[in-house]
Amino acid sequence: MKGKIMLKTLKTLVYMLTSIALLVSFETGAMAAKKSKTLKKTQKMGYVRCGVSQGLPGFSNADAAGNWKGVDVDVCRAVAAATLGDSGKVKFYPLSAKERFTALTSGEIDVLSRNTTWTLSRDADIGLTFVGVNFYDGQGFMVRKSSGITSTSQFKSGISACTNIGTTTELNMRDFFNSKGIKYEPVAFEKADEVVAAYDAGRCDTYTTDKSGLAAQRTKLSKPGDHIVLPETISKEPLGPVVRQGDPVWEDIVRWSLNVMIEAEEYGITSANADSMKSSENPAIKRLVGAEGELGAAFGLDNDWSLRIIKQVGNYGESYKRNIADTGILPDRGPNQLWTKGGILYVPPAR
């Protein structure tokens, strides 16, 4: 009888020890999962390494004093506010379309926020992860008003088209002309400013890129009013920030830094009223301003990470207005309006 009791006690003890070991193992694994080599390196360096364009007004463009501005720039500033406490702690790396992915995969930068289209092959084949969309776009064409062309249906064989090398734009242009049976002459350059200069100098009949890019680059032409963007859109171009694969915590930090900006606009939280929103009765708002929950712990950050983003960078609407609408590039947000206001801008809830 005593032997049976001892055996039962021993089995219970073994079960308890096994359970404790599994719990410890789980907690250790969970803690390890929250560690990020990129975050640790970023905090040690004291700045976020951000890849941007070589100059695209509204998205990533440096002014005469070397200050970078744009909706893509603001994504990196949001990451800096979340991880370093200061949205100004960003080092920007101007990259051509051809070199942008190499710079990211080689470790030269840790975030690529450069009007980059999310595609299957980019997401799956070259070691990259797209973490969201900060601008929904589509490819179009710009022509001179003097050409008399008002629609792509008027394009004829022999047309020459300026574009960038190493972009989805180049591939979409080929597919478009081939599908229409139109023979065309591509005039391609690596740098965006080279494309704009070639078109402005009359080296090609049309200039093709994302419509937002056409609107932005049109401002750089010698006589912007002499050119029009045609109404047709020939592709889907969801543009957003990219990180390297292999660091899921860093991936989440960048993803949710963008998401916070978008959800903050949805709930009416701005850079000006963020602090006062701590007394809101809405739990979703309180989570975004760090007054409820412990969301920062999921990334190894403090609980004010999202509040800093909103206060220092602003919500998505503030960023769009400041960089794109108020500059006259694209006053109408179109699909980049919130889903609650007729657009398709929509992110998961922060909870």
Residue pairs with C-beta under 8 A, 6 or more apart in sequence:
33 248
33 249
34 249
34 297
34 298
34 299
34 300
35 249
35 300
36 247
36 249
36 250
36 253
36 299
36 300
37 247
37 250
38 110
38 243
38 244
38 247
38 249
38 250
39 83
39 249
39 250
39 253
39 299
39 300
41 110
42 48
42 49
42 83
42 84
42 110
43 83
43 84
46 84
46 89
47 80
47 84
47 89
47 90
47 91
48 76
48 79
48 80
48 83
48 84
48 89
48 90
48 91
48 110
48 111
49 91
49 93
49 108
49 109
49 110
49 111
50 73
50 76
50 79
50 90
50 91
50 92
50 93
50 109
50 110
50 111
50 112
50 113
51 92
51 93
51 95
51 100
51 103
51 104
51 108
51 109
51 111
51 112
51 113
51 114
52 60
52 68
52 70
52 72
52 73
52 76
52 92
52 93
52 94
52 95
52 113
52 114
53 59
53 60
53 61
53 72
53 94
53 95
53 114
53 115
53 192
54 94
54 95
54 96
54 191
54 192
54 193
55 61
55 62
55 94
55 192
55 193
56 70
56 115
56 192
56 213
56 216
56 217
57 70
57 216
57 217
57 219
57 220
57 327
57 329
58 70
58 71
58 212
58 215
58 216
58 323
58 324
58 327
58 329
58 330
59 70
59 71
59 72
59 73
59 114
59 115
59 135
59 212
59 213
59 216
59 323
60 68
60 69
60 70
60 72
60 73
60 92
60 113
60 114
60 115
61 68
61 69
61 70
62 68
62 69
62 92
62 94
63 69
68 90
68 92
69 322
69 323
70 323
71 134
71 135
71 319
71 320
71 323
71 324
72 113
72 114
72 115
72 134
72 241
73 90
73 92
73 113
73 323
74 261
74 313
74 314
74 319
74 323
75 111
75 113
75 134
75 241
75 254
75 257
75 258
75 261
76 90
76 92
76 111
76 113
76 241
77 87
77 88
77 90
77 312
77 313
78 87
78 257
78 258
78 260
78 261
78 309
78 313
79 90
79 111
79 253
79 254
79 257
80 86
80 87
80 88
80 89
80 90
81 87
81 257
81 305
81 308
81 309
81 311
81 312
81 313
82 253
82 257
82 260
82 299
82 301
82 305
82 306
82 308
82 309
83 253
83 301
83 305
85 308
86 312
87 308
87 309
87 312
87 313
93 103
93 108
93 109
95 103
95 109
95 112
95 114
96 164
96 166
96 190
96 191
96 192
97 164
97 165
97 166
97 167
97 190
97 192
98 165
98 166
98 190
100 112
100 114
100 116
101 112
101 122
101 126
101 128
102 108
103 109
103 112
104 110
104 112
104 128
104 242
104 243
104 244
105 126
105 127
105 128
105 244
107 244
110 243
110 244
110 250
111 241
111 242
111 243
111 254
112 128
112 241
112 242
112 243
113 134
113 241
113 242
115 135
115 137
115 210
115 212
115 213
115 239
116 122
116 130
116 239
116 240
116 241
116 242
117 167
117 168
117 210
117 237
117 238
117 239
118 130
118 133
118 238
118 239
118 240
119 168
122 128
122 130
122 242
123 129
123 130
127 244
127 245
127 246
128 242
128 243
128 244
128 245
129 242
129 243
129 244
129 245
129 251
130 240
130 241
130 242
131 240
131 241
131 242
131 243
131 251
131 254
131 255
131 258
132 240
132 241
132 255
132 258
132 259
132 347
133 238
133 239
133 240
134 239
134 240
134 241
134 258
134 316
135 212
135 238
135 239
135 240
135 336
136 237
136 238
136 239
136 334
136 335
136 336
136 344
136 345
137 210
137 211
137 212
137 213
137 237
137 238
137 239
138 210
138 211
138 233
138 234
138 235
138 236
138 237
139 168
139 169
139 172
139 173
139 208
139 209
139 210
139 211
139 233
139 234
139 235
139 237
140 208
140 209
140 210
140 211
140 214
140 229
140 230
140 232
140 233
140 234
141 152
141 161
141 206
141 207
141 208
141 214
141 229
141 230
141 232
141 234
142 199
142 206
142 207
142 208
142 214
142 218
142 227
142 228
142 229
142 230
143 149
143 205
143 206
143 207
143 227
143 228
143 230
144 226
144 227
145 226
145 227
145 228
146 226
147 205
148 154
149 155
149 206
149 230
150 228
150 230
151 230
151 231
151 232
152 176
152 230
152 232
152 234
155 177
155 180
155 182
155 206
156 182
157 182
157 183
157 184
158 183
158 184
158 185
159 177
159 182
159 184
159 185
159 205
159 206
160 184
160 185
160 186
160 187
160 203
160 204
160 205
160 206
161 173
161 177
161 184
161 185
161 186
161 187
161 204
161 205
161 206
161 207
161 208
162 187
162 188
162 189
162 195
162 198
162 199
162 203
162 204
162 206
162 207
162 208
163 169
163 170
163 173
163 186
163 187
163 188
163 195
163 207
163 208
163 209
164 170
164 188
164 189
164 190
164 191
164 192
164 195
164 209
165 188
165 189
165 190
166 190
167 209
168 235
168 237
169 208
169 209
169 210
170 186
170 188
172 208
172 234
172 235
173 184
173 186
173 208
174 186
176 234
177 183
177 184
185 204
187 198
187 203
187 204
188 195
189 195
189 198
192 213
192 217
193 220
195 207
195 209
195 217
196 207
196 217
196 220
196 221
198 204
199 206
199 207
199 221
200 220
200 221
200 222
207 214
207 217
208 214
209 217
210 237
210 239
211 229
211 233
212 239
212 324
212 329
212 330
214 229
215 229
215 329
215 330
216 329
218 224
218 227
218 229
219 328
219 329
221 227
240 258
241 254
241 258
243 250
243 251
243 254
245 251
249 299
249 300
252 298
252 299
253 299
253 301
256 299
256 306
256 350
257 309
258 347
259 347
259 348
259 350
260 288
260 306
260 309
260 310
260 350
261 309
261 310
261 313
261 314
261 315
261 316
261 319
262 315
262 316
262 338
262 345
262 346
262 347
263 284
263 288
263 347
263 349
263 350
264 270
264 274
264 288
264 306
264 309
264 310
264 315
264 316
265 315
265 316
265 317
265 318
265 338
266 338
266 340
267 282
267 284
267 285
267 288
269 277
269 285
269 288
269 289
269 310
269 315
270 310
270 314
270 315
270 318
271 310
271 311
271 312
271 313
271 314
271 315
271 318
274 289
274 307
274 310
274 311
275 289
275 307
275 311
277 285
277 286
277 288
277 289
277 291
278 286
278 289
278 290
278 291
279 291
280 286
280 289
280 291
283 292
283 351
284 349
284 350
284 351
286 292
286 293
287 293
287 295
287 306
287 350
287 351
288 306
288 307
288 310
288 350
289 306
289 307
289 310
290 296
290 303
290 304
290 305
290 306
290 307
293 303
293 351
294 303
295 303
295 305
295 306
295 350
295 351
296 302
296 303
296 304
296 305
296 306
297 303
299 305
306 350
313 319
314 322
316 345
317 338
320 333
320 336
324 330
325 331
325 333
333 343
334 343
335 343
335 344
335 345
336 343
336 344
336 345
337 343
337 345
338 345
338 346
339 345
339 346
